[in-house]
């Protein structure tokens, strides 16, 4: 399985949206109520993803021509890290995060933050992120995590 990481293009918006929505429904639904998933889904329609591509640094993971994952950098905040459920636990998320970190270092960003879902907390801990605090939007719990990129605590 050859997976490549590249900058997202506008014509990737439909596939990125599909990856995010599938991951929300299949993976994140184990940790969040249906109502929360449905509310979050509205933020990731193809048109919403197209707007994110214009505002953030967005990457995709592709196997052949198929988009199987995405991650973005919004200033010093890591956002929208999703890997299609059928290819999770194969290192694709780590490849995406390595590209995010490389980009952040190029931009002299010393510390990354990520608002992690409950579903992804272990993934980020394995990458060296530490929990800073919990954040709530109604019943939706998000874990705010940070990681230094310059070897300082």
N, C-alpha and C positions, 0 to 999 in steps of 0.2 A: 504494500500500500504506500504509494508515493504521495505525500501530502505537501502542497506548496502553500506558502503564505504570501499574499500580495495585497497591495492597496485595493480597496473596494472601488468599483466603478459604478456610475449611475445605473447602468443596465444590470447590476447585481441586486438591486433593491428588492425585486420580487423573490429571489432565492434567499436572500438574507432574512426577509420577513418570514418566509416559510420555515426556515431553520429555527428562528426564534419562537414562532408560534407552536411548532411541534414540540420543542424542548419545554416550553411552558406547560403544555398540555400533558406531556408524558413524564417529564422528570420533576419539574417544580410542583406539579399538582400533588405529589406525594407529601409535600410540606405545607401547602397553602390551600385554603378553601377555594371552591369553584368561583365564588364571587370575586375573590382577589385576583385570580388568574384572568377572569373575564375583563376586569377593569384594566389590568396591565396589558392585555392583548391589544387594546385600542391604541396604545402608544407605539405599536410596532407593525402597523399596516404598511404596505409597500410605499405609499406616499409619505408616511411618517419616517420610514427608513431613508427614503430619498432626502428628506430634510436633514436627517442626522448625518448622512454622507457629506452634505454641504457644510455642516457646522463642526464636525469632529474629524479626527484622523481615524478612519475606519479601515480595518483589515479583514480579509476573508481567508479562510482555509479552504483549499480546493483539492479534491481528489479527481484527477482528470479535469473534466469541465464542470463537475458538480461542486457547488458550494456546500460545505459540510460544517462550517463554523464561522464565527465572527467575533471580533473584539474591537473596542474603540478606546481612544485616548481623548479626553476632554480636559485640556490643561494638564493638571496632575492627577486627574481622577480616571480610573479605569472603569469603563462602562460597557454594557451589552456584550458580555462574554457568554457565548452560547455555542454548544457543539451538538449537532444532530444526535438524538438518542441512539441510533443504530451504529454510531462510530465513537461513542463515548468510551473513556478509559483506554484509549489507544495513543495518548500523548499529543493529541491535536490541540487541546486546551493549553498545554505547556508550550507548544510551538507558538501559538498565538500570543501568549504572555511573554515569551522571550522576545518577540518582535515589538510588543508594547514597551518592554523594558529597554530594548536597544534604542527605540525612538525617543523615549524619555531621557535616556543618558545623552543622546545627541543634542537634546534641547536643554541640557544642564538642569534637569528636574531632579532634585535630590531625594524626593520621597513621593511614593505613589499611595493613593487612597483608593479603596474600592468599597462600594456599598454592596455587600455580598448577600445573596439569598441564603436562607437556611440550607438549601440544597447544595450550595457551592462552598460552604464554610471550610470543610475539610480540604478541598482542593487548594484554596488560598493558603491555609495553614501549611500545607506541604510545600508551597512556594516561598515560605518565610514571612507571610503576612501575620500580623498580630492584631487581635481584637482591641479596638479602642472604645467602642460603645455600641449599644443597641439604638436603633432608630425605629420609630413606629409611624405608620401612616394608617390611621384607623387600626384595624386588626393585623395589618401587614407588618411583620417584623423584618427588619433589615439589619445586618451586622456590619458596622463600619469598621474596616480593617485598614492597616497601613503597613508599608514596608519601606525601609530606607534603601536607597540605591547606591549610597556612597559609603557603605560599611559603618556608618555612625548609627547609634541607637535611635 
